[in-house]
Amino acid sequence: MSGVSHVQREVRLRRAIAGALFLGTVLLFSRVIDRDFGFVNYDDPDYVTTNRVVQQGLTMAGVKWAFTTGAVSNWHPLTWVSHQLDWSLFGGDARGHHATSVVWHALNAALAFAALRRLTGALWTSAFCAALFAWHPLRVESVAWVAERKDVLSGFFWFATLWAYAVYQERRRTAGRGAGWFYGLALTTLALGLLAKPMLVTLPAVLLLLDFWPTRRFAAETTRGLLLEKLPFFALAAASCVVTYSVQRDGGAVSLALSFSGRLSNAVVAVVRYVGSFLWPFDLAVLYPHPGYWPAKKVAASLAIVAALTAVAWVRRRRQPYLAVGWLWFLGTLVPVIGLVQVGLQSMADRYTYVTMFGLHVAGLWALRAAVVTPAARRVGGLVGVGLLAAGAIRTWDQQGVWKNSLTLFDHAIAVTERNYLAFNNRGIYLCEVGRVEEGMADYRRALAIRADYPEANNNLARMLGQQGRSGEAVPMLRVAVRGKPDSLEARNNLANALSDTGAVAEAMEQYAFILEREPQHVDALTNSGVALAMQGKVDEARLRMEAALRVAPNNLSALSNLGNVYALLGRRDEAITQYRRTIALSPGDARAHHNLGNALGEAGQWAEAAASYARAVVAAPANAESRAHLGLAYARLGRREEALRELRAASAQQPDYAAAKAWLQAVEDSK
């Protein structure tokens, strides 16, 4: 009976530890669920905030898209489905999206403990290892960044695979029932993890490491048998590698700008920097810019450190096998993201440590466990460990504040990194969106001062110049952006708009055609090409483009307003008035729509209503001399001479070269 009682107590204790890890992780990361924490403008738009498919919620069409798209240069259908489900549940409320990521991470903390305890039998060391994994500041990026849902989601299947494999090999060793079932479960969870993020391609190799220690199957079984057992796992990983590389290459994410020696040098330096971030997790940033080439002395020093640590792990592999397993886990799982195949702008990234750093946790903690043997030393070690966990948790709580919004995120990145052109660019995006346009444009220029050919900053600065009527300055920048990212439909659309504004309508139409060939429902390209067609006198074709745009986005303001303009050109005045009124209903402060409605009403002889529309246009845009002059004309038609004189004089003063305003003013003055 005492044996049964002991087993029951053990089970209860394991459940209590798992529950404490789950709840502790939820509480620690609850800061990101605060209403002040929103989405950020780096990757979140592609994954959620501007992704039309995701914003349709979880649908069969959306699931089909998830399994067939290479959007964002990745194939991770389960991640897309997760975002679609979140949108169905929470819509655009970022708190719900953050909460989902926190829950997944908390589940991973509990599951990491369960898997490691099952593999090693070490209850408290496994618990401490899981807590160190879950509460380390390096985890913040994966949890607080909605676009990194793939980390916490794939992490769940990573640890689920480890747990299932532990049960499989345990039952196989003891001839227990259900071993084959758990083998199949491990294979299934690996497949699901690969559908969430291809980072799991190294997991089959980790299973082989676990066969060396702690399960020690290499000592009891043949190497050939263990390799054959893992073949289905490696086959899944190989298929994922082929698909991932193909999608990333086709999406333009694979960079060939660096030589292999440059990429290898960065990989060696990054390993040491990752270890440094693990030991001293300060000055963490959303992006660490790739320097291109590291100084030879730094590469040599890093190589010496990596070689020394590897040598120690190898020499001690028999007496301290956990050192070799943990170190090789860390190195091996970094291979897909270490930059040997360069994907993106970064030299390293905190998010890449989500499962890789677990190897260092294992190596370090089991080495300490072996060194601390007396009860007194273990008590002291436990107190020190709790203190380190508490310090790490405080640092983690503080680091979450960096992710409050795009401004805090990129302010911090600029402060702790050098020559971070992406951070300047994305801070510029935020500043422009909140109306601090000059500051935002200054940030774009800072980004270009660091890297003149950076496509995003060229595109963003050019777009703002276009909005200021400086399309001539914008065109050269947009050409640079398109050369850097030929498949960027946004840059091509902006280039087409700028070309159209500068009178190069034929070349603009070539850019619109490129866009619509690849995305026939591109609303901006449909609308703006319609404007260009109208400029060419092809008014009926323009109407068809505008109507097509509105079938895709019925409330698109530009399409609504421009369709009104096209109807006006076609003489379909009533339909034009309807479009302008629809535009105003959606955007009451749209000065141009009020002005155009006034024009249409004036042509219909409805001068009182026209005057009211012009008056609203003047309120919305007081500096617009055109609306003020037309308001004066409407007052004149209504016989309100003094008001007409006031508005026409004001328009002439605002824009002295406005010939029509002067002519109308002269006519009213002569009408005494």
C-alpha positions as CSV (number, residue, x, y, z in Angstrom):
1,M,0.0,0.0,0.0
2,S,2.9,2.4,0.8
3,G,4.2,1.9,-2.7
4,V,0.9,2.8,-4.3
5,S,0.6,5.8,-2.0
6,H,4.1,6.9,-3.0
7,V,3.2,6.6,-6.7
8,Q,0.0,8.6,-6.1
9,R,1.9,11.3,-4.3
10,E,4.5,11.4,-7.2
11,V,1.7,11.8,-9.8
12,R,0.1,14.6,-7.8
13,L,3.4,16.4,-7.4
14,R,4.1,16.2,-11.1
15,R,0.6,17.5,-11.9
16,A,1.1,20.3,-9.4
17,I,4.5,21.3,-10.9
18,A,3.0,21.3,-14.4
19,G,0.1,23.4,-13.2
20,A,2.4,25.8,-11.5
21,L,4.5,26.2,-14.6
22,F,1.4,26.8,-16.7
23,L,-0.1,29.4,-14.3
24,G,3.3,31.0,-13.5
25,T,4.0,31.5,-17.2
26,V,0.5,33.0,-17.9
27,L,1.0,35.4,-15.0
28,L,4.5,36.4,-16.1
29,F,3.4,37.1,-19.7
30,S,0.0,38.6,-18.8
31,R,1.5,42.1,-19.3
32,V,1.2,41.7,-23.1
33,I,-2.5,41.2,-22.8
34,D,-2.9,44.8,-21.5
35,R,-5.0,47.1,-23.7
36,D,-1.9,49.2,-24.3
37,F,-0.3,46.4,-26.2
38,G,-1.3,46.3,-29.9
39,F,0.0,44.9,-33.1
40,V,3.3,46.2,-34.5
41,N,4.1,47.2,-38.0
42,Y,6.7,44.6,-38.6
43,D,5.2,41.3,-40.1
44,D,2.0,41.7,-38.1
45,P,0.4,43.5,-41.2
46,D,1.3,40.5,-43.5
47,Y,0.1,38.0,-41.0
48,V,-3.0,39.7,-39.5
49,T,-3.8,43.4,-39.7
50,T,-3.8,43.8,-43.5
51,N,-4.2,40.1,-44.5
52,R,-7.6,39.9,-46.2
53,V,-7.8,36.1,-46.1
54,V,-7.0,36.0,-42.3
55,Q,-9.6,38.7,-41.7
56,Q,-12.3,36.6,-43.2
57,G,-11.9,34.3,-40.2
58,L,-11.8,30.5,-40.2
59,T,-13.4,29.3,-43.3
60,M,-13.0,26.3,-45.7
61,A,-11.7,28.7,-48.3
62,G,-9.2,30.2,-45.8
63,V,-8.0,26.7,-44.8
64,K,-7.5,25.8,-48.5
65,W,-5.5,29.0,-49.0
66,A,-3.4,28.2,-45.9
67,F,-2.3,24.9,-47.4
68,T,-1.6,26.3,-50.9
69,T,-0.1,29.8,-50.3
70,G,3.5,30.7,-50.1
71,A,2.6,34.1,-48.6
72,V,5.3,35.9,-46.6
73,S,7.9,33.5,-48.2
74,N,6.8,30.6,-45.9
75,W,4.7,27.5,-46.0
76,H,3.2,27.1,-42.6
77,P,-0.5,26.3,-43.1
78,L,-1.2,25.5,-39.4
79,T,0.0,28.9,-38.4
80,W,-2.3,30.6,-40.9
81,V,-5.2,28.6,-39.6
82,S,-4.3,29.7,-36.0
83,H,-4.4,33.3,-37.1
84,Q,-7.7,32.8,-38.9
85,L,-9.3,31.2,-35.8
86,D,-8.1,34.1,-33.7
87,W,-9.7,36.6,-36.0
88,S,-13.0,34.7,-35.8
89,L,-12.8,34.8,-32.0
90,F,-11.3,38.3,-31.4
91,G,-11.4,40.3,-34.6
92,G,-8.9,43.1,-34.6
93,D,-8.6,43.2,-30.8
94,A,-4.9,42.6,-30.3
95,R,-5.4,41.4,-26.7
96,G,-7.1,38.2,-27.8
97,H,-4.3,37.4,-30.3
98,H,-1.7,38.1,-27.6
99,A,-3.6,35.9,-25.1
100,T,-3.6,33.0,-27.5
101,S,0.2,33.1,-27.8
102,V,0.6,33.4,-24.0
103,V,-1.5,30.2,-23.5
104,W,0.4,28.3,-26.1
105,H,3.7,29.3,-24.4
106,A,2.3,28.3,-21.0
107,L,1.3,24.9,-22.3
108,N,4.8,24.5,-23.7
109,A,6.3,25.2,-20.2
110,A,4.2,22.4,-18.8
111,L,4.8,20.0,-21.7
112,A,8.6,20.7,-21.7
113,F,8.6,19.6,-18.0
114,A,6.5,16.5,-18.7
115,A,8.8,15.4,-21.6
116,L,12.1,16.0,-19.8
117,R,11.0,14.3,-16.6
118,R,9.8,11.3,-18.7
119,L,13.1,11.1,-20.5
120,T,15.4,11.7,-17.5
121,G,13.4,10.8,-14.4
122,A,14.8,13.9,-12.7
123,L,11.8,15.7,-11.3
124,W,13.1,18.9,-9.9
125,T,15.9,19.5,-12.4
126,S,13.3,19.0,-15.2
127,A,11.0,21.5,-13.5
128,F,13.8,24.0,-13.1
129,C,14.8,23.5,-16.8
130,A,11.3,24.0,-18.0
131,A,10.9,27.2,-15.9
132,L,14.2,28.6,-17.2
133,F,13.1,27.9,-20.7
134,A,9.7,29.5,-20.3
135,W,10.7,32.5,-18.2
136,H,13.9,33.5,-19.9
137,P,13.9,37.1,-21.5
138,L,14.8,35.6,-24.9
139,R,11.3,34.1,-25.0
140,V,9.6,37.5,-25.0
141,E,9.9,38.1,-28.8
142,S,8.2,34.7,-29.6
143,V,5.4,35.4,-27.2
144,A,4.8,39.1,-27.5
145,W,5.0,39.3,-31.3
146,V,1.7,38.2,-32.8
147,A,3.4,37.3,-36.1
148,E,5.6,34.8,-34.3
149,R,2.7,32.6,-33.4
150,K,4.6,30.0,-35.4
151,D,7.2,29.8,-32.6
152,V,4.9,29.0,-29.8
153,L,2.6,26.8,-31.9
154,S,5.5,24.7,-33.4
155,G,7.1,24.6,-29.9
156,F,4.0,22.8,-28.6
157,F,4.4,20.1,-31.2
158,W,8.2,20.0,-30.6
159,F,7.7,19.1,-26.9
160,A,4.7,16.9,-27.7
161,T,7.0,14.9,-30.0
162,L,9.6,14.6,-27.3
163,W,7.0,13.4,-24.8
164,A,5.5,10.9,-27.2
165,Y,8.9,9.6,-28.1
166,A,9.8,9.2,-24.4
167,V,6.7,7.1,-23.8
168,Y,7.4,5.1,-26.9
169,Q,11.0,4.1,-26.1
170,E,10.0,3.5,-22.4
171,R,7.2,1.1,-23.4
172,R,9.3,-0.5,-26.1
173,R,12.1,-1.2,-23.5
174,T,9.7,-2.7,-21.0
175,A,7.6,-4.6,-23.6
176,G,4.7,-2.4,-22.6
177,R,1.5,-2.1,-24.6
178,G,0.9,0.7,-27.0
179,A,4.5,1.4,-28.0
180,G,3.6,1.5,-31.7
181,W,0.8,3.9,-31.0
182,F,3.1,6.4,-29.3
183,Y,5.6,6.0,-32.1
184,G,2.8,7.0,-34.5
185,L,1.9,9.9,-32.2
186,A,5.4,11.2,-32.2
187,L,5.5,11.0,-36.0
188,T,2.1,12.8,-36.2
189,T,3.1,15.6,-33.8
190,L,6.3,16.1,-35.8
191,A,4.3,16.4,-39.0
192,L,1.9,18.9,-37.3
193,G,4.9,20.9,-36.0
194,L,6.4,21.2,-39.5
195,L,3.0,22.5,-40.7
196,A,3.4,25.3,-38.1
197,K,7.0,26.1,-38.7
198,P,9.8,24.2,-40.6
199,M,12.1,24.8,-37.6
200,L,11.3,21.2,-36.5
201,V,13.4,19.8,-39.4
202,T,16.2,19.2,-36.8
203,L,14.0,17.3,-34.4
204,P,14.8,13.8,-35.8
205,A,18.5,14.5,-35.1
206,V,17.6,15.5,-31.5
207,L,15.8,12.2,-31.1
208,L,19.1,10.4,-32.0
209,L,20.9,12.6,-29.5
210,L,18.4,11.5,-26.8
211,D,19.2,7.9,-27.8
212,F,22.7,8.6,-26.6
213,W,21.6,10.3,-23.4
214,P,19.5,10.1,-21.3
215,T,17.8,6.9,-22.7
216,R,21.2,5.3,-23.6
217,R,19.7,3.3,-26.4
218,F,23.0,3.4,-28.4
219,A,24.6,1.3,-25.6
220,A,21.9,-1.4,-25.8
221,E,20.8,-1.4,-29.5
222,T,22.5,-1.2,-32.9
223,T,23.1,2.1,-34.6
224,R,21.5,0.7,-37.8
225,G,18.3,-0.1,-36.0
226,L,18.1,3.3,-34.4
227,L,18.7,5.0,-37.7
228,L,16.1,2.9,-39.4
229,E,13.6,3.7,-36.7
230,K,14.2,7.5,-37.4
231,L,13.9,7.2,-41.2
232,P,10.2,8.3,-41.3
233,F,11.0,11.3,-39.2
234,F,13.9,12.3,-41.4
235,A,11.7,11.8,-44.5
236,L,9.2,14.3,-43.1
237,A,12.0,16.7,-42.3
238,A,13.5,16.4,-45.8
239,A,10.2,17.0,-47.5
240,S,9.7,20.1,-45.3
241,C,13.2,21.4,-46.2
242,V,12.5,21.1,-49.9
243,V,9.2,22.9,-49.7
244,T,10.5,25.6,-47.4
245,Y,13.6,26.4,-49.6
246,S,11.5,26.5,-52.7
247,V,8.9,28.8,-51.2
248,Q,11.5,31.1,-49.7
249,R,13.5,31.2,-52.9
250,D,10.4,31.9,-55.0
251,G,9.3,34.6,-52.5
252,G,12.6,36.4,-52.8
253,A,13.6,35.8,-49.2
254,V,16.7,33.9,-49.9
255,S,19.6,36.3,-50.3
256,L,22.6,35.6,-52.5
257,A,24.3,38.8,-51.8
258,L,26.8,37.4,-49.3
259,S,29.5,34.9,-50.2
260,F,29.5,31.5,-48.4
261,S,32.5,32.6,-46.4
262,G,30.6,35.7,-45.2
263,R,27.6,33.6,-44.2
264,L,29.8,31.0,-42.4
265,S,31.7,33.8,-40.5
266,N,28.4,35.2,-39.3
267,A,27.2,31.8,-38.2
268,V,30.3,31.3,-36.0
269,V,30.0,34.8,-34.5
270,A,26.2,34.3,-34.0
271,V,26.7,31.1,-31.9
272,V,28.9,33.0,-29.4
273,R,26.4,35.9,-29.4
274,Y,23.5,33.6,-28.7
275,V,25.4,32.1,-25.7
276,G,26.1,35.6,-24.5
277,S,22.4,36.5,-24.8
278,F,21.5,33.4,-22.8
279,L,23.9,34.4,-20.0
280,W,23.3,38.2,-20.1
281,P,19.9,38.9,-21.6
282,F,20.1,42.6,-22.0
283,D,19.9,45.0,-25.0
284,L,17.7,42.5,-26.8
285,A,16.3,43.9,-30.1
286,V,13.7,42.9,-32.7
287,L,16.4,43.0,-35.3
288,Y,20.2,42.7,-35.2
289,P,21.3,44.0,-38.6
290,H,23.6,41.8,-40.6
291,P,27.0,43.6,-40.9
292,G,27.9,41.9,-44.2
293,Y,31.3,40.8,-43.0
294,W,32.7,40.6,-39.4
295,P,36.2,41.6,-38.5
296,A,38.6,38.7,-38.9
297,K,39.7,39.0,-35.2
298,K,36.1,38.6,-34.0
299,V,35.5,35.6,-36.3
300,A,38.8,34.0,-35.1
301,A,37.9,34.5,-31.5
302,S,34.4,33.2,-31.9
303,L,35.7,30.2,-33.8
304,A,38.1,29.5,-30.9
305,I,35.3,29.7,-28.3
306,V,33.0,27.4,-30.3
307,A,35.9,24.9,-30.9
308,A,36.8,24.9,-27.3
309,L,33.3,24.3,-26.1
310,T,32.8,21.6,-28.7
311,A,36.1,19.9,-27.6
312,V,35.1,19.9,-24.0
313,A,31.7,18.4,-24.8
314,W,33.3,15.7,-26.9
315,V,36.1,14.8,-24.5
316,R,33.5,14.6,-21.6
317,R,30.9,12.7,-23.7
318,R,31.2,9.4,-21.8
319,R,31.5,10.8,-18.2
320,Q,29.1,13.7,-18.8
321,P,27.0,12.8,-21.8
322,Y,24.5,15.6,-21.2
323,L,27.2,18.1,-22.1
324,A,27.6,16.7,-25.6
325,V,23.9,16.2,-26.0
326,G,22.9,19.7,-24.8
327,W,25.7,21.4,-26.8
328,L,25.0,19.5,-30.0
329,W,21.2,20.1,-29.5
330,F,22.0,23.8,-29.4
331,L,24.3,23.8,-32.4
332,G,22.3,21.4,-34.5
333,T,18.9,23.1,-34.1
334,L,20.5,26.4,-35.0
335,V,21.6,25.2,-38.4
336,P,18.3,26.1,-40.3
337,V,18.4,29.6,-38.9
338,I,22.1,30.4,-38.5
339,G,22.4,32.1,-41.9
340,L,24.2,29.5,-43.9
341,V,21.3,30.0,-46.3
342,Q,20.6,33.7,-45.6
343,V,16.9,34.5,-45.2
344,G,16.0,38.0,-44.2
345,L,18.1,41.0,-43.0
346,Q,19.1,39.7,-39.6
347,S,22.5,38.4,-38.3
348,M,20.7,36.6,-35.5
349,A,17.2,36.7,-33.8
350,D,15.9,36.1,-30.3
351,R,13.0,34.1,-31.8
352,Y,15.4,31.5,-33.1
353,T,16.3,30.5,-29.6
354,Y,12.8,29.2,-28.8
355,V,13.8,25.5,-29.0
356,T,17.5,25.8,-29.7
357,M,18.5,27.2,-26.3
358,F,16.8,24.3,-24.5
359,G,19.9,22.3,-25.2
360,L,22.1,24.8,-23.2
361,H,19.6,24.6,-20.4
362,V,19.9,20.8,-20.3
363,A,23.7,20.8,-20.5
364,G,24.2,23.5,-17.8
365,L,21.6,22.2,-15.3
366,W,22.6,18.6,-15.5
367,A,26.2,19.6,-15.1
368,L,25.3,21.5,-11.9
369,R,23.1,18.6,-10.7
370,A,26.1,16.3,-11.0
371,A,28.4,18.8,-9.2
372,V,26.0,19.5,-6.3
373,V,25.9,16.2,-4.3
374,T,25.5,17.0,-0.6
375,P,22.1,17.9,0.9
376,A,23.4,21.3,2.1
377,A,24.9,22.1,-1.3
378,R,21.6,21.2,-2.9
379,R,19.7,23.5,-0.6
380,V,22.0,26.3,-1.4
381,G,21.9,25.5,-5.1
382,G,18.1,25.5,-4.9
383,L,18.0,28.9,-3.3
384,V,20.4,30.3,-5.9
385,G,18.4,28.8,-8.7
386,V,15.2,30.3,-7.4
387,G,16.9,33.7,-7.1
388,L,18.2,33.4,-10.7
389,L,14.7,32.4,-11.9
390,A,13.2,35.4,-10.1
391,A,15.8,37.8,-11.6
392,G,15.1,36.4,-15.1
393,A,11.4,36.7,-14.6
394,I,11.8,40.4,-13.6
395,R,13.9,41.0,-16.7
396,T,11.3,39.2,-18.8
397,W,8.5,41.4,-17.4
398,D,10.6,44.5,-18.2
399,Q,11.4,43.3,-21.7
400,Q,7.7,42.9,-22.5
401,G,7.3,46.6,-22.3
402,V,9.5,47.1,-25.3
403,W,6.7,45.4,-27.4
404,K,3.9,47.8,-26.4
405,N,3.7,49.3,-29.9
406,S,5.8,50.0,-32.9
407,L,7.3,53.2,-31.5
408,T,8.5,51.6,-28.2
409,L,9.8,48.6,-30.2
410,F,11.9,50.5,-32.7
411,D,13.0,53.2,-30.4
412,H,14.5,50.5,-28.3
413,A,16.1,48.7,-31.3
414,I,17.7,52.0,-32.4
415,A,19.0,52.6,-28.9
416,V,20.7,49.1,-28.5
417,T,21.9,48.4,-32.0
418,E,24.0,50.2,-34.6
419,R,23.1,51.2,-38.2
420,N,19.6,49.6,-37.9
421,Y,18.0,50.8,-41.1
422,L,15.0,48.6,-40.6
423,A,14.3,50.1,-37.2
424,F,14.5,53.7,-38.6
425,N,12.2,52.7,-41.5
426,N,9.5,51.1,-39.3
427,R,9.6,53.9,-36.8
428,G,9.0,56.2,-39.7
429,I,6.0,54.2,-40.7
430,Y,4.5,54.6,-37.2
431,L,5.3,58.3,-37.1
432,C,3.6,58.9,-40.5
433,E,0.6,56.9,-39.5
434,V,0.0,59.0,-36.3
435,G,0.4,62.3,-38.3
436,R,4.0,63.1,-37.4
437,V,4.9,63.1,-41.1
438,E,8.0,65.2,-41.1
439,E,9.6,63.1,-38.3
440,G,8.6,60.0,-40.1
441,M,10.1,61.2,-43.4
442,A,13.3,62.1,-41.5
443,D,13.5,58.5,-40.2
444,Y,13.1,57.2,-43.8
445,R,16.0,59.4,-44.8
446,R,18.1,58.1,-41.9
447,A,17.4,54.5,-43.1
448,L,18.6,55.5,-46.6
449,A,21.7,57.2,-45.3
450,I,22.7,53.8,-43.9
451,R,21.6,51.7,-46.9
452,A,20.7,53.7,-50.0
453,D,19.2,50.8,-51.9
454,Y,16.9,49.6,-49.1
455,P,13.6,49.0,-51.0
456,E,11.2,49.6,-48.1
457,A,12.6,53.0,-47.1
458,N,12.7,54.1,-50.7
459,N,9.1,53.0,-51.2
460,N,7.9,54.6,-48.0
461,L,9.6,58.0,-48.5
462,A,8.5,58.1,-52.1
463,R,4.9,57.4,-51.1
464,M,4.9,60.3,-48.7
465,L,6.5,62.6,-51.3
466,G,3.7,61.6,-53.7
467,Q,1.1,62.5,-51.1
468,Q,2.7,66.0,-50.9
469,G,2.4,66.4,-54.6
470,R,6.1,65.7,-55.2
471,S,5.8,62.8,-57.5
472,G,8.7,63.8,-59.6
473,E,11.0,63.3,-56.6
474,A,9.3,60.0,-55.8
475,V,9.8,58.3,-59.2
476,P,13.6,57.7,-58.9
477,M,13.2,56.3,-55.4
478,L,10.4,54.0,-56.5
479,R,12.5,52.7,-59.4
480,V,15.2,51.7,-56.8
481,A,12.5,50.0,-54.7
482,V,11.2,48.0,-57.6
483,R,14.8,47.0,-58.6
484,G,15.4,45.8,-55.1
485,K,12.1,43.9,-54.8
486,P,10.8,43.2,-58.3
487,D,7.8,41.3,-57.0
488,S,6.7,44.0,-54.6
489,L,3.2,44.9,-55.8
490,E,3.0,47.8,-53.4
491,A,6.2,49.4,-54.8
492,R,5.0,48.9,-58.3
493,N,1.6,50.4,-57.5
494,N,3.3,53.4,-56.0
495,L,5.6,53.8,-59.0
496,A,2.6,53.6,-61.3
497,N,0.8,56.3,-59.4
498,A,3.8,58.5,-59.4
499,L,4.3,58.0,-63.2
500,S,0.7,58.7,-63.8
501,D,0.9,61.9,-61.8
502,T,3.9,63.1,-63.8
503,G,2.2,62.4,-67.1
504,A,4.0,59.1,-68.0
505,V,0.6,57.4,-68.3
506,A,1.7,54.7,-70.8
507,E,4.5,53.5,-68.5
508,A,2.2,53.7,-65.5
509,M,-0.3,51.3,-67.3
510,E,2.6,48.8,-67.8
511,Q,3.1,48.7,-64.1
512,Y,-0.6,48.4,-63.4
513,A,-0.8,45.5,-65.9
514,F,2.1,43.7,-64.1
515,I,0.2,44.0,-60.8
516,L,-3.1,42.9,-62.1
517,E,-1.6,39.9,-64.0
518,R,-0.4,38.6,-60.6
519,E,-3.3,39.8,-58.4
520,P,-6.4,40.5,-60.5
521,Q,-8.3,41.8,-57.4
522,H,-5.7,44.3,-56.4
523,V,-8.0,47.1,-55.4
524,D,-5.5,50.0,-55.6
525,A,-4.2,48.9,-59.0
526,L,-7.8,48.5,-60.3
527,T,-8.8,52.0,-59.0
528,N,-5.6,53.8,-60.0
529,S,-5.4,52.2,-63.4
530,G,-9.0,53.3,-63.9
531,V,-7.9,56.9,-63.2
532,A,-5.1,56.5,-65.7
533,L,-7.5,55.2,-68.3
534,A,-9.8,58.1,-67.8
535,M,-6.8,60.4,-68.3
536,Q,-6.3,58.7,-71.7
537,G,-9.9,59.3,-72.6
538,K,-10.9,55.7,-72.1
539,V,-13.7,56.5,-69.8
540,D,-15.8,53.4,-70.2
541,E,-12.8,51.2,-69.6
542,A,-12.1,53.3,-66.5
543,R,-15.6,52.7,-65.3
544,L,-15.2,48.9,-65.6
545,R,-12.0,49.0,-63.5
546,M,-13.6,51.1,-60.8
547,E,-16.7,48.8,-60.6
548,A,-14.4,45.8,-60.4
549,A,-12.5,47.4,-57.5
550,L,-15.8,48.0,-55.7
551,R,-16.9,44.4,-56.1
552,V,-13.7,43.4,-54.2
553,A,-13.9,46.2,-51.6
554,P,-17.4,47.8,-51.6
555,N,-16.4,50.6,-49.2
556,N,-13.1,51.6,-50.8
557,L,-13.2,55.4,-50.6
558,S,-10.9,56.0,-53.6
559,A,-12.8,53.6,-55.8
560,L,-16.2,55.2,-54.7
561,S,-15.0,58.7,-55.3
562,N,-13.3,58.0,-58.6
563,L,-16.2,56.1,-59.9
564,G,-18.3,59.2,-59.2
565,N,-15.8,61.2,-61.3
566,V,-16.0,58.7,-64.2
567,Y,-19.8,58.8,-64.1
568,A,-19.6,62.6,-64.2
569,L,-17.4,62.3,-67.3
570,L,-19.9,60.0,-68.9
571,G,-22.7,62.4,-68.2
572,R,-24.4,60.0,-65.7
573,R,-24.9,62.8,-63.1
574,D,-27.3,61.1,-60.8
575,E,-25.0,58.0,-60.5
576,A,-22.1,60.3,-59.8
577,I,-24.0,62.1,-57.0
578,T,-24.9,58.7,-55.5
579,Q,-21.2,57.7,-55.4
580,Y,-20.1,60.9,-53.9
581,R,-22.7,60.6,-51.2
582,R,-21.7,57.1,-50.4
583,T,-18.1,58.3,-50.1
584,I,-19.1,61.1,-47.7
585,A,-21.3,58.7,-45.6
586,L,-18.1,56.6,-45.0
587,S,-15.8,59.6,-44.7
588,P,-17.6,62.8,-43.7
589,G,-14.4,64.8,-43.7
590,D,-13.5,64.0,-47.3
591,A,-13.0,67.5,-48.7
592,R,-12.6,66.3,-52.3
593,A,-15.8,64.2,-52.2
594,H,-17.8,67.2,-50.9
595,H,-16.3,69.4,-53.6
596,N,-17.1,66.9,-56.4
597,L,-20.6,66.5,-55.0
598,G,-21.0,70.3,-55.2
599,N,-19.9,70.2,-58.8
600,A,-22.4,67.6,-59.7
601,L,-25.2,69.3,-57.9
602,G,-24.3,72.7,-59.5
603,E,-24.4,71.1,-63.0
604,A,-27.9,69.8,-62.0
605,G,-28.9,73.4,-61.1
606,Q,-29.3,72.5,-57.4
607,W,-27.3,75.5,-56.3
608,A,-28.5,75.6,-52.6
609,E,-27.3,72.0,-52.1
610,A,-24.2,72.7,-54.1
611,A,-23.3,75.6,-51.8
612,A,-23.8,73.5,-48.8
613,S,-21.4,70.8,-50.2
614,Y,-18.8,73.4,-51.1
615,A,-19.1,74.9,-47.6
616,R,-18.4,71.5,-46.0
617,A,-15.4,71.1,-48.3
618,V,-14.1,74.5,-47.1
619,V,-14.5,73.4,-43.5
620,A,-12.6,70.2,-44.2
621,A,-9.8,71.9,-46.1
622,P,-9.8,75.6,-45.4
623,A,-6.6,76.2,-47.5
624,N,-8.3,74.8,-50.7
625,A,-8.8,77.9,-52.8
626,E,-10.7,75.9,-55.4
627,S,-13.5,74.9,-53.1
628,R,-13.8,78.4,-51.7
629,A,-14.0,79.9,-55.2
630,H,-16.8,77.4,-56.1
631,L,-18.6,78.3,-52.9
632,G,-18.5,81.9,-54.0
633,L,-19.8,81.0,-57.4
634,A,-22.7,79.0,-55.9
635,Y,-23.6,82.0,-53.6
636,A,-23.5,84.2,-56.7
637,R,-26.0,81.9,-58.5
638,L,-28.2,82.1,-55.4
639,G,-28.1,85.9,-55.4
640,R,-26.2,86.0,-52.2
641,R,-23.8,88.7,-53.5
642,E,-22.0,89.8,-50.3
643,E,-21.2,86.2,-49.4
644,A,-20.1,85.5,-52.9
645,L,-17.7,88.4,-52.9
646,R,-16.3,87.4,-49.5
647,E,-15.5,83.8,-50.6
648,L,-14.1,84.8,-54.1
649,R,-11.8,87.5,-52.6
650,A,-10.6,85.0,-50.0
651,A,-9.9,82.4,-52.8
652,S,-8.0,85.0,-54.9
653,A,-5.9,86.0,-51.9
654,Q,-5.1,82.3,-51.1
655,Q,-4.1,81.6,-54.7
656,P,-3.3,84.8,-56.6
657,D,-2.7,83.0,-59.9
658,Y,-6.2,81.3,-59.8
659,A,-7.6,82.8,-63.0
660,A,-11.1,81.3,-62.7
661,A,-11.6,82.8,-59.2
662,K,-10.5,86.2,-60.5
663,A,-12.8,86.0,-63.4
664,W,-15.8,85.1,-61.2
665,L,-14.9,87.8,-58.7
666,Q,-14.8,90.4,-61.6
667,A,-18.2,89.2,-62.8
668,V,-19.8,89.5,-59.4
669,E,-18.3,93.0,-58.8
670,D,-19.5,94.1,-62.3
671,S,-23.0,92.9,-61.5
672,K,-23.9,95.9,-59.4
